[in-house]
């Protein structure tokens, strides 16, 4: 499935990204894995963690934030698949900083969708949460909106060979 393909993971230095990248390196023959995240320290630690892996050279570390459309679009050059794991996730922090969660979880999702529609990406998979099912807090609400944006993005693909999933 992923043979000689390029995959980009937004929020790739998080807990999901660390486990997923290990699986990808161990099981698949990808051309390149791009770890897109805004945390330079986590990128450094991930480089240290995987530097002895035989497939380490396929990893690319791309500093950026999903809030920045231009940087995101640049990172998507010649990418085949995207896994969107970037999100602010702490429920109490969301209640105290709602605009930050809206900027990252909703506007970041919009940026990724627009950038993917303008690129050659074939498939986008966005991670969700159980808190988006029947949201009772802001975090769940932002993830519900994000999920709906990704699903409805399929209405805009036209004749392009791209699909969006959650």
N, C-alpha and C positions, 0 to 999 in steps of 0.2 A: 504493500500500500504506500509506504513512505519512501520506497527505494529511489534514491537520487533526487529527492524532493527537498525543498527548503521550508522549514517550519519556524514561525515566529511565535514566541510566548510573551504576551504582555504580563507584567507583574511576575516575570519568570524567576525572580530571586526569592519569592515567598515559599511557604511550606509546600504548597502544591507543586510549584515549579521545580523545587529541589528533587522531589520524588519522581515527578514525571520525566525530567531530563535524564535522571539515572536510568529509568526504564527505556527511554528512547535510545540512549547510548548503548545499552546492553542488548537490545532486541532488534533494532532497525538499522538499515544502511542509508541514513539520510545524507544528503549532500551538505546541508548546513542547518544548524539550530541557532536561531537568533534569540538571545535573552534580552528583552526590552524591559528596563525598569529604571526608576529614578534614584535608586539607592546605590551609590558608588561603593559603599562599604560592603553591602551584601553581594555586589558583583565581584569585588575582590575576594571575599570569603568563598564564593562559589568557584571562582577560578582556582583558588588554592585546593578546594575540595576535589575538583575533577582533573587537576593538571597531570595526575599520573594515569588517568584513564587512557587506554590506547586510541580512543577516538576523540580525544580532547581538541584536536585541531579543527574539528567541524563546528565547535562552539564559537559564537560571536557575541560579544557583550556590547550592547547598544544603550547608552544612557539616554533616557528620555521619559517624558510624562505623557500619558494619554490625553491630558488636557491640551497638549501642544499639537495641533493638527499637522503642521508642517514637518515637525520632527518625526511624527508617527508615519506620515506618508513617505518620507525618505527611508525609513526603516523597512517599509514594505516592498522595496525594489526587488523584483524577481522572487518574491515569496509565494509559495504554493498554498500553504495551510497556516491558519492562525488559531491559536488557543488564547482566548481572552480571560486571563485570571487577575488582571489588575483591578483592584477595588479597595476602597476604605471599608473596613469591616467591623470595627468595634462599636457596639450598640451605644454605650454611654457617651462615647466621643461624638457620635452622630447627633445625639440630642443636644449636645453643647455647641457643636460646630456644623449645623445643618448645611450651610452653603458650601462647605468644603466637600461634603459627601455628595451633594448635588453636582458640583463641578466634576468630580472624579467619576462617580458611578453612573451618572446620566449623561453629562456632556462628553465625558471620556468615551462612553459607548457610542454616542453620535459621531464623534471624531473618527473612531475606528471604522464604523460602518461606511462613512463617506470616503475615507481613505482606501478602504478595501474595494469599494465600488469603482474607484478611479485607477485601481492597480490590476495586476493579473492574478490576484488571489482566487483560488478555486473553492475553498471551504473555510468558514469561520465558525468556531465553536466557542460559545460564551459560557463560562461557569456561572451557576446560579447558587441559590441557597434555599433551605427550607423556610427561611424567614420571609421569602418573597411570595409564598403561597397564599397566606392570609395576613398581610402585614399589620402589625400593631405598633410598630416603631418606625422611625425615619429610615433607618438602615434597610429594613425590609421593603419599605416603600420605594426607595431608590433602586433596589435590585429588581423589584417588580417592573418598574418603568424600563429599566435596562433590558430585561427579558423581552418585554413587549416590543421594544425598538428593534432588537435583533430578529425576532420572528417576523415583524412587519417589513424588515429590510428586504425580504424575499419579493415583496411587491415592486421593488425598484430595479431588479436585476435586468429586466428586459431580455435581450438575447445573449447577455454575458453568461459565461460558464462559471457561476458562483452560487453558493448556497450558504445560508446563515442558520445556525442551530443554537439551541440552549440546552 
